[in-house]
Amino acid sequence: MTAVPNDLTNNLTIRPVTGREELDLFRRFPYVLNEELAGDLEAGRRRPEWMWVALRGDRLVARAGWWGRDGDTEPFLLNVFDVDDTDPERVAIGVRLLEAAAAEVVPRGARMPEYDRMLPPDWREDAAVRRAVEDRVTALERTGARLLVERLRLEWRPGTPLPAPSGRLRFRPVRDREELVGLMARALEGTLDAHSIDDLARTATAEEAATAHYEDEIRGYERWRDQWRVATLPDGTPVGFVAPGRNSYNATIGYLAVLPEHRGNGYVDDILAEGTRTVAAQDVPRIRASTDVGNAPMAAAFRRAGYVVFERMINMVWDRPPEASGTIPVSS
């Protein structure tokens, strides 16, 4: 891949890293994902051509990195984006880097992969952290991105007490893919989940949105299908479901929902507790989950089940291909 030519006015070079030998260069900015970069490169979840840097001489002034799921040939997420917080032109440099890199990384005409950023739970209370986040958000917005949602990242540890089964529900395995997709589609009615609402806005039907979500995420948990559970009333009527899984790093509660006609009865506690017990029986060191800050009922259910917030995350999305936004020049 050819590097973007030097910006002679600012002595700025924008290019992908050459390979693992430049991993230390890429990791000069601190971030929680730095420790995973080497393993991701080894596994193919990252590629040198998806990891871009902006340099002034040999000084790193910005970086952007995309990530893909196991087996992906195109990036699925933009989850590394940093600028030098001391540089007065950091926002404009970040914009230039993003647009130059996206033109090479993202297939022409394709939607830009979603951006996510992991943050401390109290990130708004630290002035330096808050300013850094706002600078990155501003740069992303100038390339056409918009804030979709802020999410809670949650964790359950072995030994944490779980509510005892209430006996109100029965649990059985999911029969097949079609049953789960059908339940997912039904659960979209009245959803408070921002990603689900966004999916519904982009598809003609709830069934299409559910199918897309299954293919994008839940399909990756299929090797844990025997742990998926449908919650029913004693007469067999489904009231919800839970689909645990394991991503490339942790066991997770991949999808949890109560069907709209059964909400408000506290069934979410029973379903989450069953899913957590099922995963905990696999002798995992932790169980991860996430939910929107604005989804108060789900967040409360996780707290009642003993999950704690260890991070927050912001998600941003693009509604048009990145090349449509236009480059914002770096001032001289």
C-alpha angles and dihedrals in degrees: 000000000000117000120237107260120259117274096234094196093060101019087239121158120191118191145129119267115265095232143288090326088072096048091106089054091052091048096054090105113070117242136148093247095056092093091057098050098087093049091046091052090050092050095045095245087120129033130196090242089058093053113078133182137193113213137188101199103312094332117108110228100167141000138191128191133184127204133205134197120249107294097011116142093192127046118267101191140022098217105153120063123145139158133193101269091207096056113099090213095047096122095049091045090051090052092050092049094048094049095045093047096043091053088062102033104041116065111248112269094013123124113261111254115255119268123226132181126192114219140181113267090247097041095136092058094061109074095205094048092045093051091049091052092047091050092053093045090051092052091049092048090054089059091054102270124137131199109258103178148326114235139196117235110211137192136195120198128203111265094037108128117249126204112264115251109274094211091228095111139044123216128212135168120272107261098217146322093282093057093051094046089050092052091046090054092050091049092057091075107104093356119170093201111114095210091052091049089050091049091052090052090055099047135060097231141018088245091059091048092049092048092050091050091049092051094044098046121352094055087065089064096052093111084067093050092120087064095055113107137197113208115217140177115250089268091058098257109146115238100171146319145228126214112193120188147157124250125194091288115022147012109263146184093243100184133001127174145159116213112249097246090056100046120118095041098094093249090135089074092054093047096047092047091051092049092048093049090049093053095040089057087066089069095242121168093231143352119226129202139160139204137174119274087232094053093087097169093054094043090052091050091054091050091051089051091056100259116144129205108246098165143001127224135203120210124201129185139192121227094198137031112286095242089067094069100067128226120281108213124232110243119243 
